[in-house]
Amino acid sequence: MKKLLLLISTVLLLTTLGKTQITTTNATLPQLGDKLYTVIDTFPYIFILDASPVAQTWDFTLLNADVLNTTEIKAASTGSQGASFPDADIILPFYDGEGYAKVYTDSIEIVGYHGSPIEPVQSFVATTDLNPSHTYRIANLTYGSTYIDSVYFQVVEVGSNLDPDETFGITVDSARMTITSIREDTVDAWGTMTTPFGTFDVIRLKQVEYRNTKVEAKYAIFDWTDLSDFGIEGLGDEVITTYVWLSANDKEPIARVERNEVTGFNRFCEWRIDENYAMVVNNEEVMVTEPEIKVYPNPAVNEVNFELNNLRAGRYTLNFYNIIGRKITSEVVDISGSHFHSVGLRSFAKGVYLSC
């Protein structure tokens, strides 16, 4: 649970990992048979720092595990449209559907797609080649790496295959969907990231996607009509900014944050966990063993106590910040299992201290 702690704030950073620039290897590319585990915080309270050529430190320890995602990498031939993409090796999540992908030594390219990519128009089910193919992941990324990728596909459906009442509210002869996307990727920062499940040396990949989604309907006596003119959500032009933190060897991103550039808020944060930390109960309820930090008394006068549970064993630095973000002092704490730590406050000025 996210908490705003008055009087005392903690920032726990593993100091055993060095701040060194890394280069991702092909060990980060998902392979057939892999199981990838992430959780999603649907309302993340985090800050995105600007790009910088010097090492940065990202503290995501206050993330919540709201939704568990388990992705099993299966053979393309097992997919619902596997026969349509004989050159594909595996299936990956793509546009809320199946991305049929080819695995190379240093990259993964999505060559085909099956699914319904536009949420407001669920009757549009596309099965289409991607030409050119979409770059899903590449290796050998390091600070300063850049590349541009594009996606284009169009699907035409005749009226007999549509559900006009639910989709358009009027009978149409035919409809077509066109999606065009250009994405600019730049590794714009590097440093150390701490999540509730560990600390990692990372690079940050900033992805800016310029996407146009168009659905057009053709009526009996009219020409093609662009439905985005009617203000349907999800249609028209979008700019989507996503920040992805990658380690040198982990197949899941350490964290991935999608930003709403209109409001300036984060849409969600997805972050990596280990299999041992997640358990699905009745395929619905998610139970995640999260690190726990208890701080008491609050407010405090002479001393404050910390109970630290479910943290990975190691040496941590406990930092204290005042309300304007200035570090007051720090203490090194060696943790193995549950740990109790008390800090004297006689040297602290009276005031309010906020969590970072």
Helices and strands as residue ranges (DSSP letters): E 11-14, G 26-28, E 35-41, E 56-59, E 67-72, E 74-75, G 76-78, G 82-84, E 90-94, E 97-103, E 107-115, E 126-138, E 146-158, G 159-161, H 164-167, E 174-195, E 198-218, E 224-226, G 227-230, E 236-246, E 255-260, E 265-272, G 275-277, E 278-281, E 285-288, E 292-296, E 303-309, E 314-321, E 327-335, E 339-344
